[in-house]
């Protein structure tokens, strides 16, 4: 019998995956708790991946970047990222940086096209 620290239950050793690096040769968590934790992590990762392509975050980034550039005469991607963080507090850093970079690339392309 072995205690799973996550669920607090004493379980048979067959309820634990193997881990040759541990003294007892078994994982710390039972298979059920490990499955639950992995499933939650996968859902979080899927949500992050889906939100990276969120057009609303991108459009807001694009609008903010254009406004910052027009008002201040400089391209301020850090300021835009900061404002996006306030508008979308649930968005991950990856989503914010991806939206800012896409908006930045769009703005630079438009500026190049306008230059004779």
Secondary structure, DSSP 8 states (H G I E B T S, - for coil): -EE-TTT--EE-GGGS-B-TTSTTSB-SS-HHHHHHHHHHHHHHHHHHHHHHT-HHHHHHHHHHHHHHHHHHSS--HHHHHHHHHHH-TTS-HHHHHHHHHHHHHHHHHHHHHH--
